[in-house]
Amino acid sequence: MWSMEADKAAALIAGRLQSYDFTGRVADLPYRAASPGLKPAAVLVPLVWHADGATVLFTRRTEHLSSHPGQVSFPGGKLESGDASAQAAALREAREETGLPESSVWVLGNLPDYVTVTGYVVTPVVGLLNPPLALAPAPDEVAEVFEVPLPLLLDRQAYSRHDYVRDGVAGQYLSLQWDRHTIWGATAAMMWMLADALGGASV
């Protein structure tokens, strides 16, 4: 059962996601336009509803993975042939990585697609979770699952901006520090977009 407060928060977030327009925000956030040949992928941005304050659930990838080892990320991955949509892919990947059943996720909407420097166009699917969560992280993929207070992540001033050069092209990425974890790159950028979409609203 969802509380009345959770229902109100879900309606607020869903409404902001539906009306959010990232056009013109490029100056505020490192972003690349989509182009042909990109590989489609999706992630779940899991908001966990607690009575004393919402959090966001993240995973830390195991060190032996060939792609982004040890990094903090959202559950997700590339779309497969059996996925009917980006939403279906995000929910499937979340189940495979963390054991989170698709039926336990209240999908609120999507953020704009995000293009990574590694050649993926990623659809961030925002979902609300009602604890307690019975998670079973996949040991070969996930070293740790942890939650970060949502108010911290919604503070756009908490993000740092860093310069980089990749293949001779200069760019920037965002990062955010919480406890012993560094949230950075595409994950931080997607979280920044959610903060921008909510525009300082209290959730």
Secondary structure as a PSIPRED ss2 file (coil, helix, strand):
# PSIPRED VFORMAT (PSIPRED V4.0)

   1 M C   1.000  0.000  0.000
   2 W C   1.000  0.000  0.000
   3 S C   1.000  0.000  0.000
   4 M H   0.000  1.000  0.000
   5 E H   0.000  1.000  0.000
   6 A H   0.000  1.000  0.000
   7 D H   0.000  1.000  0.000
   8 K H   0.000  1.000  0.000
   9 A H   0.000  1.000  0.000
  10 A H   0.000  1.000  0.000
  11 A H   0.000  1.000  0.000
  12 L H   0.000  1.000  0.000
  13 I H   0.000  1.000  0.000
  14 A H   0.000  1.000  0.000
  15 G H   0.000  1.000  0.000
  16 R H   0.000  1.000  0.000
  17 L H   0.000  1.000  0.000
  18 Q H   0.000  1.000  0.000
  19 S H   0.000  1.000  0.000
  20 Y C   1.000  0.000  0.000
  21 D C   1.000  0.000  0.000
  22 F C   1.000  0.000  0.000
  23 T C   1.000  0.000  0.000
  24 G C   1.000  0.000  0.000
  25 R C   1.000  0.000  0.000
  26 V C   1.000  0.000  0.000
  27 A C   1.000  0.000  0.000
  28 D C   1.000  0.000  0.000
  29 L C   1.000  0.000  0.000
  30 P C   1.000  0.000  0.000
  31 Y C   1.000  0.000  0.000
  32 R C   1.000  0.000  0.000
  33 A C   1.000  0.000  0.000
  34 A C   1.000  0.000  0.000
  35 S C   1.000  0.000  0.000
  36 P C   1.000  0.000  0.000
  37 G C   1.000  0.000  0.000
  38 L C   1.000  0.000  0.000
  39 K E   0.000  0.000  1.000
  40 P E   0.000  0.000  1.000
  41 A E   0.000  0.000  1.000
  42 A E   0.000  0.000  1.000
  43 V E   0.000  0.000  1.000
  44 L E   0.000  0.000  1.000
  45 V E   0.000  0.000  1.000
  46 P E   0.000  0.000  1.000
  47 L E   0.000  0.000  1.000
  48 V E   0.000  0.000  1.000
  49 W C   1.000  0.000  0.000
  50 H C   1.000  0.000  0.000
  51 A C   1.000  0.000  0.000
  52 D C   1.000  0.000  0.000
  53 G C   1.000  0.000  0.000
  54 A C   1.000  0.000  0.000
  55 T E   0.000  0.000  1.000
  56 V E   0.000  0.000  1.000
  57 L E   0.000  0.000  1.000
  58 F E   0.000  0.000  1.000
  59 T E   0.000  0.000  1.000
  60 R E   0.000  0.000  1.000
  61 R E   0.000  0.000  1.000
  62 T C   1.000  0.000  0.000
  63 E C   1.000  0.000  0.000
  64 H C   1.000  0.000  0.000
  65 L C   1.000  0.000  0.000
  66 S C   1.000  0.000  0.000
  67 S C   1.000  0.000  0.000
  68 H C   1.000  0.000  0.000
  69 P C   1.000  0.000  0.000
  70 G C   1.000  0.000  0.000
  71 Q C   1.000  0.000  0.000
  72 V E   0.000  0.000  1.000
  73 S E   0.000  0.000  1.000
  74 F C   1.000  0.000  0.000
  75 P C   1.000  0.000  0.000
  76 G E   0.000  0.000  1.000
  77 G E   0.000  0.000  1.000
  78 K E   0.000  0.000  1.000
  79 L C   1.000  0.000  0.000
  80 E C   1.000  0.000  0.000
  81 S C   1.000  0.000  0.000
  82 G C   1.000  0.000  0.000
  83 D C   1.000  0.000  0.000
  84 A C   1.000  0.000  0.000
  85 S C   1.000  0.000  0.000
  86 A H   0.000  1.000  0.000
  87 Q H   0.000  1.000  0.000
  88 A H   0.000  1.000  0.000
  89 A H   0.000  1.000  0.000
  90 A H   0.000  1.000  0.000
  91 L H   0.000  1.000  0.000
  92 R H   0.000  1.000  0.000
  93 E H   0.000  1.000  0.000
  94 A H   0.000  1.000  0.000
  95 R H   0.000  1.000  0.000
  96 E H   0.000  1.000  0.000
  97 E H   0.000  1.000  0.000
  98 T H   0.000  1.000  0.000
  99 G C   1.000  0.000  0.000
 100 L C   1.000  0.000  0.000
 101 P C   1.000  0.000  0.000
 102 E H   0.000  1.000  0.000
 103 S H   0.000  1.000  0.000
 104 S H   0.000  1.000  0.000
 105 V E   0.000  0.000  1.000
 106 W E   0.000  0.000  1.000
 107 V E   0.000  0.000  1.000
 108 L E   0.000  0.000  1.000
 109 G E   0.000  0.000  1.000
 110 N E   0.000  0.000  1.000
 111 L C   1.000  0.000  0.000
 112 P C   1.000  0.000  0.000
 113 D C   1.000  0.000  0.000
 114 Y E   0.000  0.000  1.000
 115 V E   0.000  0.000  1.000
 116 T C   1.000  0.000  0.000
 117 V C   1.000  0.000  0.000
 118 T C   1.000  0.000  0.000
 119 G C   1.000  0.000  0.000
 120 Y E   0.000  0.000  1.000
 121 V E   0.000  0.000  1.000
 122 V E   0.000  0.000  1.000
 123 T E   0.000  0.000  1.000
 124 P E   0.000  0.000  1.000
 125 V E   0.000  0.000  1.000
 126 V E   0.000  0.000  1.000
 127 G E   0.000  0.000  1.000
 128 L E   0.000  0.000  1.000
 129 L E   0.000  0.000  1.000
 130 N C   1.000  0.000  0.000
 131 P C   1.000  0.000  0.000
 132 P C   1.000  0.000  0.000
 133 L C   1.000  0.000  0.000
 134 A C   1.000  0.000  0.000
 135 L C   1.000  0.000  0.000
 136 A C   1.000  0.000  0.000
 137 P C   1.000  0.000  0.000
 138 A C   1.000  0.000  0.000
 139 P C   1.000  0.000  0.000
 140 D C   1.000  0.000  0.000
 141 E C   1.000  0.000  0.000
 142 V E   0.000  0.000  1.000
 143 A E   0.000  0.000  1.000
 144 E E   0.000  0.000  1.000
 145 V E   0.000  0.000  1.000
 146 F E   0.000  0.000  1.000
 147 E E   0.000  0.000  1.000
 148 V E   0.000  0.000  1.000
 149 P E   0.000  0.000  1.000
 150 L H   0.000  1.000  0.000
 151 P H   0.000  1.000  0.000
 152 L H   0.000  1.000  0.000
 153 L H   0.000  1.000  0.000
 154 L C   1.000  0.000  0.000
 155 D C   1.000  0.000  0.000
 156 R H   0.000  1.000  0.000
 157 Q H   0.000  1.000  0.000
 158 A H   0.000  1.000  0.000
 159 Y C   1.000  0.000  0.000
 160 S E   0.000  0.000  1.000
 161 R E   0.000  0.000  1.000
 162 H E   0.000  0.000  1.000
 163 D E   0.000  0.000  1.000
 164 Y E   0.000  0.000  1.000
 165 V E   0.000  0.000  1.000
 166 R E   0.000  0.000  1.000
 167 D C   1.000  0.000  0.000
 168 G C   1.000  0.000  0.000
 169 V E   0.000  0.000  1.000
 170 A E   0.000  0.000  1.000
 171 G E   0.000  0.000  1.000
 172 Q E   0.000  0.000  1.000
 173 Y E   0.000  0.000  1.000
 174 L E   0.000  0.000  1.000
 175 S E   0.000  0.000  1.000
 176 L E   0.000  0.000  1.000
 177 Q E   0.000  0.000  1.000
 178 W E   0.000  0.000  1.000
 179 D C   1.000  0.000  0.000
 180 R C   1.000  0.000  0.000
 181 H E   0.000  0.000  1.000
 182 T E   0.000  0.000  1.000
 183 I E   0.000  0.000  1.000
 184 W E   0.000  0.000  1.000
 185 G H   0.000  1.000  0.000
 186 A H   0.000  1.000  0.000
 187 T H   0.000  1.000  0.000
 188 A H   0.000  1.000  0.000
 189 A H   0.000  1.000  0.000
 190 M H   0.000  1.000  0.000
 191 M H   0.000  1.000  0.000
 192 W H   0.000  1.000  0.000
 193 M H   0.000  1.000  0.000
 194 L H   0.000  1.000  0.000
 195 A H   0.000  1.000  0.000
 196 D H   0.000  1.000  0.000
 197 A H   0.000  1.000  0.000
 198 L H   0.000  1.000  0.000
 199 G C   1.000  0.000  0.000
 200 G C   1.000  0.000  0.000
 201 A C   1.000  0.000  0.000
 202 S C   1.000  0.000  0.000
 203 V C   1.000  0.000  0.000
